[in-house]
Amino acid sequence: MPNMRIAVLGIGLMGFPMARRLCEAGHTVHAWNRSTDKAERLLPFGASVHATPAEAVKDADCVITMLDHGAVVAQVLFGQGTAAAMRPGALLIDMSSIKPAEARDHAQRLQALGLRCLDAPVSGGTIGAEQGTLAIMAGGAFTDFDEATPVLAVLGRPTLVGPAGSGQLAKLANQMIVGITIGAVAEALLLCEKGGADMAQVKAAITGGFADSRILQVHGQRMVARDFAPRGRMNVQLKDMRNALSTAAEIGFEAPITAALEQLYAEGVAHGDAELDQSALFVELARRNQMV
């Protein structure tokens, strides 16, 4: 794979290990983050750090964004002159999780500036980012996806799922399944503990059966250990559930299961759990049952 000049905007929990992997793969990485000290962690890996996103992207072949939500993506790209600073024909890969409608709007605005783009959100959390095993769901043109595939393959397993906005639809599907399943695992394990069973042994007993899943193994273990240090935060999961409900409303789709879980995550966040891992929905359900 030839060396590419890649700008990475957003060097947080996910952006840092992703940018580090790109450095280690031999690419020339230019980094920007609102808090410069987070971007400076990439200096030992050979990255260049810039004071503004516009400076970071000006000579890039490819620009990767990993930002908090759609409004921030729009502000960075269009409010701070980043898109205007990109060279004509450059490829933007937005790996943030935003609304499909926002992704389609950004695509139109970027195309009007002579730029190409993919929306390519990810699943796999910080573990997947560190190990390069992210599930990458891409929306956009096949030719752009084909060009981006060698870069994305450093980060995980990319799949083109449809035109602009489709990657974000797939991510919403992913987050609906994740958020709902975390709720099922938490409720089931708490029921067992309330009834006198050993949660760790229940998890072991279920392993290998039809109810087994990566959520049971990863998030279920966090529940057993009461380890809610943030990997994917509660408030981010809540954002994703709300984005799913907003998109469902736009297209006339009823999503009652997602709506029920959105309420539970919202209550957990309201009770002070916003910055905990998304598996801390367990805490909210335990609180309801006087188990904390």
Sequence and secondary structure as in RCSB ss.txt:
>XXXX:A:sequence
MPNMRIAVLGIGLMGFPMARRLCEAGHTVHAWNRSTDKAERLLPFGASVHATPAEAVKDADCVITMLDHGAVVAQ
VLFGQGTAAAMRPGALLIDMSSIKPAEARDHAQRLQALGLRCLDAPVSGGTIGAEQGTLAIMAGGAFTDFDEATP
VLAVLGRPTLVGPAGSGQLAKLANQMIVGITIGAVAEALLLCEKGGADMAQVKAAITGGFADSRILQVHGQRMVA
RDFAPRGRMNVQLKDMRNALSTAAEIGFEAPITAALEQLYAEGVAHGDAELDQSALFVELARRNQMV
>XXXX:A:secstr
    EEEEE  STTHHHHHHHHHHTT EEEEE SSHHHHHTTGGGT EE SSHHHHHTT SEEEE  SSHHHHHI
IIIISSHHHHS TT EEEE S   HHHHHHHHHHHHHTT EEEE  EESHHHHHHHT EEEEEES HHHHHHHHH
HHHHHEEEEEEESTTHHHHHHHHHHHHHHHHHHHHHHHHHHHHHTT  HHHHHHHHTTSTT  HHHHHHHHHHHH
T    SSBHHHHHHHHHHHHHHHHHTT   HHHHHHHHHHHHHIIIIITTSBGGGHHHHHHHHTT  
